[in-house]
Amino acid sequence: MKSTNNTILIAGGTAGIGFEIAKLLTEKGNHVIITGRDQKRLDAAVAKLDNVTGIVFDTTQEAEVDLLVDRIATDFPTLNVVINNAGLAYTYDVFAGNKSWEKAAEEMNTNYVSLIRLTEKLLPQLLKQEASALVNVSSIVAIAPGLRVLTYSSSKAAVHSYTQGLRLTLKDTSVKVFELMPPLVNTEFSKEIGGAENGIPPLQVATEFAEAFENDTYEIHVGATAQVYELARTSPLVALNAVNGVEA
């Protein structure tokens, strides 16, 4: 997939992985549209980037999705890349009476259902382009669940499954389907699960993504995800223990 002269939407692009991808892609000569729910954070992100448009947007609200899709069709008819990066995660002990089913419902709605809705509503525009791409951001925990983010892991496993099926469904169209699978990353998002101490820099994720995107590597295993993926192919239990720091 070409990495220049694209019009790119990044849902969830104000910080962390989304911001670093936006920065790298604008530097490569693309026009990038970033979204976020908080106006101040969005404005701060836009101020640090060139050739970018910021749009306040909550991916979980269908009315806002419809407004975004209409605006893109009018103002950005050349949109040809969509990066689904918006996400929500709760960290908790499943034994602690946290009503995990309520947290799971929020995570599944944000990370999975909303991703499907935005994808489906933007797909007609992507299909009009000569070359286009969908990028769904999942996680290492889609391969081997993290015990402290168990229901988040399940939502990302759903994204992984959906992305594989979507790739096959769209194989004879102009739309290429990518999945970005980062390991633990040093972002505010992953601070509670040790991202600051053990996570890789978000810039590394963006850099490895860009290289894989250019080479049409559709399932992108960043950093330690590659090792976990190989482990999971031969010994799922070993991979599960490795992700959770459990000795076999």
Secondary structure, 3 states (H helix, E strand, C coil): CCCCCCEEEEECCCCHHHHHHHHHHHHCCCEEEEEECCHHHHHHHHHCCCCEEEEECCCCCHHHHHHHHHHHHHHCCCCCEEEECCCCCCCCCCCCCCCHHHHHHHHHHHHHHHHHHHHHHHHHHHHCCCCEEEEEECCHHHCCCCHHHHHHHHHHHHHHHHHHHHHHHCCCCCEEEEEEECCCECCHHHHHHCHHHHCECHHHHHHHHHHHHHCCCCEEECCCHHHHHHHHHHCHHHHHHHHCCCCC
